[in-house]
Every structure is written in C-alpha cells, then in structure tokens.
Amino acid sequence: MEKLLQLVQLLRQCGVKVGSEETVALVRALMELPQPLSVEQLKTVSQAMLIKDKRQVRLFEYLFTAVFSEHEIDDKADGCNSLVPLEIEGASSDGKGLAQQGTGNGSKLTYFIKIGQFNRAKAIVDREVDKVSSELPLEEQLRKVKVRLDWNMEKYRLEKEREHLKDELYMKYSDQLINLENNILEKLLKNMINEGNFSQLVELSGMLDLTKKSLVDLDKSEEAQIRREITGIGRKLAVKKKRKWKRSSRGVLDLAKTIKKASNSDGKIIELQYKQHKVSRPNLFLLCDVSGSVATYTQFMLLLVYSMQQSFKKVRSFVFIDDIEEITEVFHKGTVEEAIANLKTRAQCSTSGKSDFGKVFNYFCQRFLSELTPKTDVVILGDARNNWNNPQADKLEEIRNNCRNIYWLNPENEYNWGTEDSVIYQYKPYCRQVLECGNLEKLVHAAKVISS
C-alpha cells in the first residue's frame, strides 16, 4: 500500500491528475481481486484506474517500474560470476579477440547483446548510471550516461553494420539497444526515488512525449502507438480540404467585384456579383528514399499520406535509392499497413544500395516528367545525403518547372543539413519549402503544410 501511494504521489508531481476518489477506487478494486496479486496484475489495474490519457501511459510505465522494481540484475542467470569487468571476457591482452570491436562501454553493450547476454549489458548501464549525480537535471543525467556509454557512436556502428546483417538480426539488435535506453531512464528514476530527490520529475512528462521522439528510436509498442496516432491524424486532415473562391450566380456577395463592375456604369450598381468556395484537390507525387534508416521515416510518411488521401485527387507513390520505382499499385492490393510491411521486399530501386539523388531525379525526368501537370504537387522524403555523387540539381529544377510545388521533407535535424555529403542546400532553391520530419510532431506539421 505504501508503494502504491508513492506511485500516486509521483504521478501527481509529473502533472497527472489523480484525485482522492481515483485512489480510493483503485484500493477498493484491488481488495476485491483474488489475493495475492502479481506485479503485472497490479500494474494493469492501476493503469486502468489512474490513467485516462493514452499519452500518459508511457510515463506511468516508467514510474511504476521505478517504484515496484525490487530485483537487481542477477548475473549468474547469464552464466557470469560477477558484474561485468572493465575488460570483456575473451579479449586478449593486446586488444584483439572478442573485444576488438572497440574499447568503450558502447562496444561492450553490443558485444553482450550479440552473444545473447542482455543482462550483462544492462549491468553496464546500471553501473554507469550510478556514477552520475541525481542532483543534475534529469535530461542532463541522461545525456551524461549516454556519453559514458558512447551511445550515439554505438548506434552509428550498428547502422553501418546493417547491410551485412539479416533484417531480422538487425531489428533484434536495434530493439535491444532501445530496451537498454529505456533501462537507463528507469534506473535514473529509481535512484532519484530511492534518494527522495523528486525535484527533477517535472521534466519527465516532456521527455516521454512520443510526438517529440525520433521515429527511428521507437520501440515496438511505441511504434504501434505512433501508427495509431498517424492514422487518426491523417483522417482528420483529410476532412480539411483546400478551398478557393470562384465566381458564381449565387452564394456570398463579392463586394470587390460588385464595385469594380459598377465602375463601368458611372458607379451605379446594376448587377450584384457573387462567389462560392471551390474545393481544390491537387494530384500528389510522393518520392520516398528507402535507404538505411530513412526507410523507417518513409513507412510513417506513406501511412500518413494514404490516411489523408481524400485531400488529394490522385496519389502516386515512388521509392528510390539510386534508381526509382513506382509502387502505387501495391497500395491498391490489401491494406496500407500490409503494403508498407512488404515494401522493402517488393521494391526494386537500387543497384548499388547507396543513395544517388541526382541519378534518381534524372531517371524520373526520363520516365515520368511528361505526367506532371500544373496541378501536381511533388513531395520528396529523403536526407539528401548523396554519397558524394553529382547532385544534378538542374534535374530537380526541370521537375519544378513542370509541376505546381515541390516540398522536401528531411528527417535530419536542420543543423546537420549541408554537412559532409548532404546536398540539401543545392536542392532547396527549387522547393517551395524544406521541412524537418524526424518525429511525429514535425511530420504532422509538414503534412498540414502540404495539404493546406
């Protein structure tokens, strides 16, 4: 009971509205259930009784785990005799052998994940968390732990290995890294709660806002939640159609046109002029990069566009890496979710596996340019990292001259645009807007701009 009341207090400190009535109702509900209750049953009932906004579910899960987690890592379960040593077992004294992947804790994390000893990787995480002061702001604690673990470098290494791993294996390693990231925050919260330091909890709600989390960093449950959000948002956007005025024999009085007409007859109003709204639905050509991690953003973008396809007269979809292929027909067979799931195996849009935007735009001009009209909007989703190839910006200009607008959606943060092999600023002059789309909030904003 004491821990349950502590959970309620923590939820309140994080901005969740939990009144006395909800707390009493929860206690009564728990007392009526067969005893003893498992932790999972307690979690299910507590969530159902206390959480009314689905956006607060993730916050509840973190706090519940921090309050009710009583069992530390049992390394013997993984066949270990002690906590992870500074040197990985199996490494030779000259730095070669099993540990040659790297010297930082990040390399050790991946090593233990790959050999199926997740608990030992978690032990490294717990140890590094304990070295960071809980007096610091929560976000700063998280940043310091990730620095100590070489977190960003480890994610980069795993992404580089992607082309050498089977998809199932890559997804397994990636999901386990995401699980470790969740463990970092859970451990930080547990330390703060144990020390009675609740001043940083107010940050937690903002940090756990899924709409601001990178789409490529979502775990499976978060991804499912974001997909549901995207589908609902897409349907709402579909209702908001583009409108412009047109002349009509009835409708709203067009005062400007009436006065202009009167000027031709010495200021005498002989005939009233009217106007009505005309619904405008442009054609949409959607070009999506499916190389590397950008493929994840493409899946969410396709889901959003096809959820709001009523906003457009016709949607045609294309995927590309260093070649381009139309996939419109794929979405006419089965559900949108099924089409997206099968996208990677069906699409044949690469010979080298490396992005070449210039070549793609050249191929597009050769094959599809004649099908563009002044009522067509072209949306391009890609990071514009061209692997030092010729960007052929003149081909994008040619596309721009044959359509109404080009919108470019870039999943990278703007401060990375134009760095290394990014050629986004060579393409930007030919785009009506270049927008970030790295998380749900930015993706939805981009969709609103396109459909407005």
BANU-993818 format. One line per field, with one value per residue (C-alpha): residue in three letters; y, z, x. Coordinates in Angstrom, 3 decimals. Layout:
r <- (ALA / ...)
Y <- (Y / ...)
Z <- (Z / ...)
X <- (X / ...)
***
This chain:
r <- (MET / GLU / LYS / LEU / LEU / GLN / LEU / VAL / GLN / LEU / LEU / ARG / GLN / CYS / GLY / VAL / LYS / VAL / GLY / SER / GLU / GLU / THR / VAL / ALA / LEU / VAL / ARG / ALA / LEU / MET / GLU / LEU / PRO / GLN / PRO / LEU / SER / VAL / GLU / GLN / LEU / LYS / THR / VAL / SER / GLN / ALA / MET / LEU / ILE / LYS / ASP / LYS / ARG / GLN / VAL / ARG / LEU / PHE / GLU / TYR / LEU / PHE / THR / ALA / VAL / PHE / SER / GLU / HIS / GLU / ILE / ASP / ASP / LYS / ALA / ASP / GLY / CYS / ASN / SER / LEU / VAL / PRO / LEU / GLU / ILE / GLU / GLY / ALA / SER / SER / ASP / GLY / LYS / GLY / LEU / ALA / GLN / GLN / GLY / THR / GLY / ASN / GLY / SER / LYS / LEU / THR / TYR / PHE / ILE / LYS / ILE / GLY / GLN / PHE / ASN / ARG / ALA / LYS / ALA / ILE / VAL / ASP / ARG / GLU / VAL / ASP / LYS / VAL / SER / SER / GLU / LEU / PRO / LEU / GLU / GLU / GLN / LEU / ARG / LYS / VAL / LYS / VAL / ARG / LEU / ASP / TRP / ASN / MET / GLU / LYS / TYR / ARG / LEU / GLU / LYS / GLU / ARG / GLU / HIS / LEU / LYS / ASP / GLU / LEU / TYR / MET / LYS / TYR / SER / ASP / GLN / LEU / ILE / ASN / LEU / GLU / ASN / ASN / ILE / LEU / GLU / LYS / LEU / LEU / LYS / ASN / MET / ILE / ASN / GLU / GLY / ASN / PHE / SER / GLN / LEU / VAL / GLU / LEU / SER / GLY / MET / LEU / ASP / LEU / THR / LYS / LYS / SER / LEU / VAL / ASP / LEU / ASP / LYS / SER / GLU / GLU / ALA / GLN / ILE / ARG / ARG / GLU / ILE / THR / GLY / ILE / GLY / ARG / LYS / LEU / ALA / VAL / LYS / LYS / LYS / ARG / LYS / TRP / LYS / ARG / SER / SER / ARG / GLY / VAL / LEU / ASP / LEU / ALA / LYS / THR / ILE / LYS / LYS / ALA / SER / ASN / SER / ASP / GLY / LYS / ILE / ILE / GLU / LEU / GLN / TYR / LYS / GLN / HIS / LYS / VAL / SER / ARG / PRO / ASN / LEU / PHE / LEU / LEU / CYS / ASP / VAL / SER / GLY / SER / VAL / ALA / THR / TYR / THR / GLN / PHE / MET / LEU / LEU / LEU / VAL / TYR / SER / MET / GLN / GLN / SER / PHE / LYS / LYS / VAL / ARG / SER / PHE / VAL / PHE / ILE / ASP / ASP / ILE / GLU / GLU / ILE / THR / GLU / VAL / PHE / HIS / LYS / GLY / THR / VAL / GLU / GLU / ALA / ILE / ALA / ASN / LEU / LYS / THR / ARG / ALA / GLN / CYS / SER / THR / SER / GLY / LYS / SER / ASP / PHE / GLY / LYS / VAL / PHE / ASN / TYR / PHE / CYS / GLN / ARG / PHE / LEU / SER / GLU / LEU / THR / PRO / LYS / THR / ASP / VAL / VAL / ILE / LEU / GLY / ASP / ALA / ARG / ASN / ASN / TRP / ASN / ASN / PRO / GLN / ALA / ASP / LYS / LEU / GLU / GLU / ILE / ARG / ASN / ASN / CYS / ARG / ASN / ILE / TYR / TRP / LEU / ASN / PRO / GLU / ASN / GLU / TYR / ASN / TRP / GLY / THR / GLU / ASP / SER / VAL / ILE / TYR / GLN / TYR / LYS / PRO / TYR / CYS / ARG / GLN / VAL / LEU / GLU / CYS / GLY / ASN / LEU / GLU / LYS / LEU / VAL / HIS / ALA / ALA / LYS / VAL / ILE / SER / SER)
Y <- (0.000 / 2.377 / 1.936 / 2.376 / 5.735 / 6.666 / 5.916 / 8.176 / 10.966 / 10.655 / 10.765 / 13.967 / 15.516 / 14.733 / 16.562 / 13.606 / 14.480 / 11.749 / 12.661 / 11.069 / 9.414 / 7.596 / 6.471 / 5.120 / 3.388 / 1.741 / 0.431 / -0.983 / -2.641 / -4.268 / -5.551 / -7.228 / -9.210 / -12.680 / -12.371 / -12.352 / -10.156 / -10.395 / -7.210 / -7.397 / -7.587 / -4.651 / -2.673 / -3.447 / -2.486 / 0.649 / 1.869 / 1.274 / 3.182 / 6.069 / 6.868 / 8.483 / 9.951 / 7.415 / 9.863 / 9.356 / 5.567 / 5.621 / 7.963 / 5.617 / 2.587 / 4.224 / 5.364 / 2.026 / 0.142 / 2.510 / 2.131 / -1.603 / -2.957 / -4.768 / -7.265 / -6.232 / -7.852 / -11.459 / -12.005 / -15.684 / -16.195 / -15.308 / -17.582 / -14.734 / -14.945 / -11.198 / -7.868 / -7.025 / -6.389 / -3.439 / -5.802 / -8.130 / -11.792 / -13.459 / -10.441 / -10.910 / -8.592 / -6.922 / -5.740 / -8.345 / -11.173 / -10.788 / -7.221 / -5.807 / -4.130 / -1.164 / -0.031 / 1.967 / 0.691 / 1.082 / -1.680 / -3.884 / -3.323 / -4.532 / -7.428 / -8.796 / -8.185 / -10.159 / -13.154 / -13.148 / -11.835 / -8.827 / -8.806 / -8.177 / -5.230 / -3.944 / -4.319 / -1.957 / 0.532 / 0.349 / 0.827 / 3.937 / 5.412 / 5.089 / 7.265 / 10.250 / 12.683 / 12.602 / 16.307 / 17.217 / 17.908 / 14.601 / 15.334 / 16.194 / 12.944 / 11.021 / 12.851 / 12.169 / 8.450 / 8.194 / 9.951 / 7.484 / 4.610 / 6.021 / 5.669 / 7.664 / 6.081 / 2.625 / 3.363 / 4.655 / 1.469 / -0.708 / 1.286 / 0.832 / -2.926 / -3.028 / -4.012 / -7.004 / -8.297 / -10.061 / -7.827 / -9.981 / -9.852 / -6.102 / -5.458 / -7.707 / -5.833 / -2.463 / -3.321 / -4.446 / -1.195 / 0.676 / -1.508 / -0.572 / 3.098 / 2.592 / 0.852 / 3.922 / 6.151 / 3.554 / 3.279 / 7.069 / 7.337 / 4.532 / 6.234 / 9.552 / 7.912 / 5.951 / 9.154 / 11.094 / 13.568 / 14.374 / 17.872 / 16.646 / 14.620 / 17.571 / 17.085 / 13.525 / 14.222 / 16.283 / 13.759 / 10.938 / 12.817 / 10.383 / 13.126 / 14.610 / 11.319 / 10.423 / 7.966 / 5.796 / 5.373 / 3.974 / 0.514 / -1.855 / -0.727 / 2.944 / 2.338 / 0.732 / 3.714 / 6.208 / 4.305 / 4.607 / 8.317 / 8.862 / 7.076 / 9.193 / 12.441 / 11.579 / 11.067 / 14.397 / 16.186 / 14.521 / 16.350 / 19.745 / 20.331 / 23.151 / 25.868 / 28.887 / 31.319 / 31.100 / 33.266 / 32.118 / 33.173 / 32.815 / 32.419 / 35.036 / 38.630 / 39.558 / 43.238 / 43.945 / 42.513 / 44.306 / 47.712 / 47.032 / 46.177 / 49.360 / 51.493 / 50.671 / 52.214 / 55.540 / 53.980 / 52.601 / 49.066 / 47.309 / 43.703 / 42.055 / 39.723 / 36.511 / 33.967 / 30.424 / 28.208 / 25.785 / 22.656 / 22.217 / 18.758 / 18.571 / 15.483 / 14.260 / 12.579 / 11.162 / 10.247 / 8.387 / 7.375 / 3.803 / 3.530 / 2.833 / 4.380 / 6.763 / 3.777 / 3.996 / 7.588 / 6.591 / 3.990 / 6.543 / 9.121 / 6.666 / 5.707 / 9.372 / 10.258 / 7.299 / 8.026 / 11.516 / 10.611 / 12.141 / 15.513 / 14.741 / 13.997 / 11.262 / 9.937 / 8.266 / 6.819 / 6.120 / 4.697 / 5.195 / 4.610 / 5.010 / 4.077 / 4.832 / 2.592 / 3.378 / 1.450 / 2.990 / -0.334 / -2.013 / 0.147 / -0.952 / -4.536 / -5.219 / -2.684 / 0.201 / -1.495 / -4.698 / -2.733 / -0.870 / -4.086 / -5.695 / -2.577 / -3.485 / -6.963 / -5.809 / -2.617 / -2.926 / 0.520 / 0.012 / -1.447 / -0.241 / 0.094 / 3.701 / 6.823 / 8.850 / 11.630 / 13.129 / 9.869 / 9.323 / 12.766 / 12.111 / 8.800 / 10.481 / 13.112 / 10.406 / 8.253 / 10.411 / 14.107 / 14.207 / 13.048 / 16.085 / 18.917 / 22.460 / 20.939 / 18.394 / 18.719 / 16.718 / 15.650 / 14.257 / 12.487 / 11.959 / 13.143 / 14.433 / 12.575 / 11.881 / 9.843 / 12.483 / 11.825 / 14.540 / 16.118 / 17.111 / 19.934 / 21.012 / 17.872 / 18.924 / 22.352 / 20.629 / 18.802 / 22.114 / 23.750 / 21.056 / 20.892 / 23.263 / 22.879 / 20.756 / 20.079 / 18.388 / 16.502 / 15.867 / 13.526 / 15.075 / 17.984 / 21.237 / 21.824 / 18.731 / 19.978 / 20.730 / 18.811 / 16.172 / 14.645 / 16.436 / 18.432 / 19.731 / 23.378 / 22.733 / 21.446 / 23.975 / 26.812 / 24.626 / 23.690 / 25.716 / 24.540 / 22.213 / 20.809 / 18.555 / 15.320 / 13.456 / 12.970 / 12.792 / 16.455 / 17.616 / 15.054 / 16.169 / 19.825 / 19.003 / 17.174 / 20.188 / 22.481 / 20.186 / 19.800 / 23.480)
Z <- (0.000 / 0.820 / -2.635 / -4.290 / -2.554 / -3.544 / -7.188 / -6.946 / -5.454 / -8.217 / -10.904 / -9.384 / -9.302 / -13.007 / -13.813 / -13.995 / -12.389 / -9.839 / -7.260 / -3.939 / -5.486 / -8.084 / -5.405 / -3.131 / -6.083 / -7.011 / -3.466 / -3.350 / -6.750 / -5.650 / -2.416 / -4.353 / -6.557 / -5.562 / -3.486 / -3.791 / -6.891 / -9.229 / -10.080 / -13.637 / -12.385 / -10.074 / -12.989 / -15.265 / -12.687 / -11.574 / -15.145 / -15.913 / -12.815 / -12.776 / -16.401 / -18.574 / -21.322 / -23.503 / -23.918 / -20.213 / -20.426 / -21.097 / -18.134 / -15.907 / -17.059 / -16.216 / -12.780 / -11.970 / -12.915 / -10.833 / -7.760 / -7.888 / -9.333 / -6.404 / -8.111 / -9.192 / -12.080 / -11.397 / -13.433 / -12.516 / -14.613 / -17.589 / -16.509 / -15.005 / -11.778 / -11.098 / -12.512 / -15.901 / -15.622 / -17.269 / -19.901 / -21.764 / -21.112 / -24.069 / -25.043 / -25.331 / -23.689 / -26.999 / -27.509 / -30.137 / -29.922 / -28.869 / -27.661 / -30.776 / -31.794 / -29.586 / -26.207 / -24.945 / -22.939 / -26.070 / -27.812 / -24.759 / -24.899 / -28.478 / -27.758 / -24.956 / -26.987 / -29.892 / -27.715 / -26.072 / -22.632 / -22.325 / -18.517 / -18.628 / -20.973 / -18.523 / -15.683 / -17.529 / -17.911 / -14.202 / -13.189 / -15.362 / -14.141 / -10.534 / -11.367 / -12.356 / -9.735 / -9.280 / -8.344 / -12.009 / -14.228 / -15.462 / -19.118 / -18.247 / -16.277 / -19.299 / -21.582 / -19.314 / -19.072 / -22.850 / -23.224 / -20.806 / -22.821 / -26.247 / -27.058 / -30.288 / -31.654 / -30.899 / -32.735 / -35.654 / -35.706 / -35.683 / -38.575 / -40.542 / -39.999 / -41.251 / -44.837 / -43.554 / -41.227 / -41.970 / -41.400 / -38.529 / -36.776 / -37.258 / -35.859 / -32.880 / -32.015 / -32.623 / -30.376 / -27.589 / -27.777 / -27.458 / -24.458 / -22.884 / -23.463 / -21.592 / -18.808 / -18.444 / -17.687 / -15.413 / -13.395 / -13.165 / -11.867 / -9.372 / -7.981 / -7.650 / -5.876 / -3.516 / -2.606 / -2.164 / -4.881 / -6.666 / -7.913 / -11.412 / -12.025 / -13.606 / -16.631 / -17.124 / -18.875 / -21.574 / -22.075 / -22.568 / -25.112 / -28.051 / -30.500 / -29.959 / -30.022 / -33.175 / -35.266 / -35.747 / -31.958 / -31.202 / -29.702 / -30.943 / -28.536 / -29.174 / -32.924 / -32.728 / -30.736 / -33.221 / -36.133 / -34.495 / -33.890 / -37.513 / -38.901 / -36.761 / -37.606 / -41.308 / -41.287 / -39.558 / -42.083 / -44.919 / -43.837 / -44.224 / -47.976 / -49.826 / -50.759 / -53.020 / -54.305 / -57.727 / -59.457 / -59.112 / -59.813 / -56.128 / -52.828 / -50.858 / -52.076 / -53.729 / -52.785 / -54.619 / -57.899 / -57.499 / -57.065 / -59.972 / -62.166 / -61.043 / -62.076 / -65.692 / -65.307 / -63.613 / -60.153 / -60.410 / -59.082 / -61.834 / -61.062 / -57.852 / -58.084 / -56.033 / -55.160 / -53.793 / -52.340 / -54.816 / -53.338 / -54.663 / -54.633 / -56.292 / -57.624 / -55.434 / -56.496 / -53.416 / -53.836 / -50.839 / -50.064 / -48.695 / -47.984 / -44.492 / -41.534 / -43.809 / -44.707 / -41.257 / -41.862 / -45.302 / -43.776 / -41.429 / -44.214 / -46.527 / -43.746 / -43.105 / -46.786 / -47.503 / -44.355 / -45.707 / -49.406 / -49.673 / -49.575 / -52.990 / -56.337 / -57.019 / -55.159 / -56.944 / -54.862 / -55.783 / -53.851 / -54.664 / -53.647 / -56.793 / -59.117 / -58.875 / -58.993 / -58.850 / -56.147 / -56.496 / -57.463 / -54.318 / -52.239 / -54.253 / -53.077 / -49.438 / -46.623 / -46.427 / -43.467 / -45.489 / -48.438 / -46.232 / -44.485 / -47.861 / -49.331 / -48.855 / -50.376 / -53.374 / -54.277 / -56.862 / -56.814 / -56.273 / -57.969 / -55.519 / -52.248 / -51.823 / -52.384 / -55.540 / -55.697 / -58.912 / -60.792 / -59.364 / -60.500 / -63.934 / -64.202 / -63.005 / -65.742 / -68.367 / -67.250 / -65.535 / -66.289 / -69.012 / -66.469 / -64.228 / -64.552 / -63.145 / -60.606 / -59.296 / -56.000 / -55.666 / -52.175 / -51.680 / -48.462 / -48.012 / -46.116 / -49.319 / -48.418 / -51.899 / -51.153 / -52.944 / -56.274 / -58.757 / -57.306 / -60.780 / -59.277 / -62.803 / -62.997 / -59.871 / -61.462 / -64.514 / -62.297 / -60.585 / -63.950 / -64.784 / -61.513 / -59.100 / -55.973 / -54.600 / -50.855 / -49.392 / -46.084 / -44.395 / -41.351 / -40.170 / -37.757 / -39.618 / -38.029 / -39.888 / -43.282 / -45.669 / -43.628 / -45.200 / -48.230 / -47.663 / -50.771 / -49.442 / -49.961 / -53.657 / -53.963 / -51.653 / -54.248 / -56.291 / -53.361 / -52.037 / -48.551 / -46.946 / -43.687 / -40.916 / -40.340 / -37.755 / -35.217 / -35.213 / -34.307 / -37.239 / -39.635 / -38.881 / -39.273 / -42.694 / -43.710 / -42.708 / -44.816 / -47.834 / -47.515 / -46.723)
X <- (0.000 / 2.850 / 4.380 / 1.008 / 0.542 / 4.097 / 3.206 / 0.139 / 2.246 / 4.861 / 2.182 / 0.806 / 4.291 / 4.621 / 1.400 / -1.005 / -4.342 / -5.064 / -7.668 / -8.546 / -11.602 / -9.480 / -7.025 / -9.781 / -11.475 / -8.169 / -7.623 / -11.171 / -10.754 / -7.501 / -9.068 / -11.893 / -9.496 / -8.196 / -5.030 / -2.089 / -1.773 / 1.184 / 3.107 / 1.752 / -1.852 / -1.222 / 0.204 / -2.754 / -5.379 / -3.514 / -3.107 / -6.782 / -7.908 / -5.412 / -4.538 / -7.200 / -4.999 / -3.207 / -0.317 / 0.444 / 0.718 / 4.455 / 5.025 / 3.006 / 5.013 / 8.348 / 7.192 / 5.557 / 8.740 / 10.872 / 8.640 / 7.913 / 11.166 / 12.799 / 15.078 / 18.531 / 20.394 / 21.235 / 24.386 / 24.577 / 21.484 / 23.654 / 26.461 / 28.536 / 30.479 / 30.466 / 29.486 / 30.929 / 34.672 / 36.388 / 37.767 / 35.429 / 35.958 / 37.649 / 39.757 / 43.488 / 45.996 / 46.900 / 43.319 / 42.457 / 39.962 / 36.355 / 36.794 / 38.399 / 35.112 / 36.016 / 37.277 / 34.294 / 31.352 / 29.213 / 31.162 / 30.676 / 26.946 / 26.741 / 29.070 / 26.874 / 23.713 / 25.165 / 26.076 / 22.649 / 23.651 / 21.359 / 21.548 / 25.284 / 24.734 / 22.121 / 24.612 / 26.984 / 24.153 / 23.260 / 26.881 / 27.316 / 24.018 / 25.195 / 28.233 / 26.055 / 24.759 / 20.992 / 21.138 / 21.574 / 18.535 / 17.111 / 17.834 / 21.458 / 21.804 / 20.561 / 22.988 / 25.977 / 25.176 / 24.920 / 28.281 / 29.875 / 28.377 / 29.411 / 25.722 / 25.493 / 28.662 / 27.302 / 24.065 / 26.143 / 28.247 / 25.143 / 23.667 / 26.891 / 26.676 / 23.090 / 23.932 / 25.937 / 23.195 / 19.939 / 16.924 / 15.650 / 19.025 / 19.413 / 15.928 / 16.674 / 19.889 / 18.219 / 15.243 / 17.567 / 19.522 / 16.217 / 15.338 / 18.676 / 17.884 / 14.611 / 16.566 / 18.788 / 15.820 / 14.219 / 17.442 / 17.809 / 14.243 / 14.763 / 17.887 / 16.055 / 13.115 / 15.379 / 17.245 / 13.994 / 15.020 / 11.754 / 12.620 / 13.542 / 10.384 / 8.608 / 10.916 / 9.789 / 6.488 / 8.195 / 10.989 / 8.497 / 6.374 / 6.316 / 5.408 / 8.878 / 10.820 / 12.733 / 10.708 / 13.782 / 14.232 / 10.771 / 10.435 / 7.730 / 5.000 / 5.761 / 5.784 / 2.337 / 1.049 / 2.511 / 0.956 / -2.464 / -1.877 / -0.807 / -3.867 / -6.210 / -4.409 / -4.422 / -8.191 / -8.722 / -6.516 / -8.417 / -11.585 / -9.893 / -9.925 / -8.204 / -10.656 / -10.521 / -13.160 / -14.814 / -17.377 / -20.968 / -24.548 / -25.313 / -23.537 / -21.554 / -21.683 / -18.379 / -18.189 / -14.916 / -16.178 / -19.538 / -17.842 / -15.499 / -18.496 / -20.262 / -17.267 / -18.083 / -21.566 / -20.801 / -20.850 / -24.341 / -24.742 / -26.647 / -25.700 / -24.538 / -21.530 / -21.353 / -18.698 / -18.562 / -15.873 / -14.343 / -12.775 / -9.232 / -7.673 / -4.261 / -2.541 / 0.320 / 3.553 / 5.322 / 9.014 / 10.492 / 14.060 / 14.154 / 17.888 / 19.211 / 17.408 / 15.463 / 13.259 / 11.661 / 10.562 / 9.270 / 6.951 / 5.396 / 5.094 / 3.348 / 0.950 / 0.124 / -0.356 / -2.600 / -4.624 / -5.322 / -5.520 / -9.015 / -7.225 / -5.766 / -7.349 / -4.818 / -1.773 / 1.125 / 3.962 / 7.570 / 10.523 / 14.168 / 17.777 / 19.882 / 17.004 / 13.313 / 10.251 / 6.558 / 4.687 / 1.214 / -0.364 / 0.988 / -1.354 / -4.368 / -3.903 / -4.766 / -4.427 / -1.984 / -0.260 / 0.283 / 1.645 / 4.111 / 5.213 / 6.006 / 7.563 / 11.209 / 10.937 / 8.869 / 10.683 / 13.467 / 15.005 / 18.719 / 21.757 / 24.428 / 22.479 / 23.709 / 21.616 / 22.185 / 19.608 / 20.984 / 20.649 / 17.154 / 15.950 / 17.457 / 15.571 / 12.378 / 12.660 / 13.169 / 10.230 / 7.613 / 8.202 / 5.546 / 2.922 / 3.331 / 0.802 / 0.459 / -1.956 / 0.568 / 2.452 / 5.675 / 6.762 / 10.265 / 11.241 / 14.975 / 18.043 / 19.746 / 22.932 / 24.213 / 27.381 / 29.482 / 27.729 / 26.744 / 23.531 / 22.252 / 20.211 / 19.220 / 17.048 / 15.141 / 14.718 / 13.260 / 10.765 / 9.895 / 9.171 / 6.621 / 4.628 / 2.943 / 5.094 / 7.924 / 8.022 / 11.097 / 10.818 / 14.157 / 14.329 / 17.617 / 17.789 / 18.368 / 21.769 / 23.036 / 21.860 / 24.699 / 27.292 / 29.560 / 27.760 / 24.418 / 23.383 / 20.066 / 21.044 / 21.668 / 18.099 / 16.414 / 16.078 / 13.712 / 11.473 / 8.582 / 9.530 / 12.085 / 10.726 / 12.003 / 10.071 / 12.165 / 9.389 / 5.598 / 5.144 / 7.294 / 5.826 / 2.263 / 3.275 / 4.761 / 1.577 / -0.526 / 1.678 / 1.352 / -2.413 / -3.159)
***
